[in-house]
Amino acid sequence: MAEGQEKLVKTTVYLEEELLEALDEYAEKYSKETGQKWSRGAVIRLALSEFFSRQGRIL
């Protein structure tokens, strides 16, 4: 594991189809913008990080 990377734990989340489509769109968008492959999971982690940050909880 690379330095600074935290261990990921597999989990199951049930989402509406529209959310999956949006996650795929953003993963593709971020992949084009950064030149790095983004997955649905990466977009979810980014969104959760932003959410908790706005709540004053830095993870």
Number of C-alpha atoms within 10 A of each C-alpha: 6 6 5 6 7 8 8 6 5 6 5 5 5 6 8 7 9 9 10 13 12 13 19 17 14 18 21 17 14 17 14 12 10 9 9 11 13 18 16 17 12 15 19 14 12 11 12 13 15 15 13 12 12 10 9 9 10 10 8
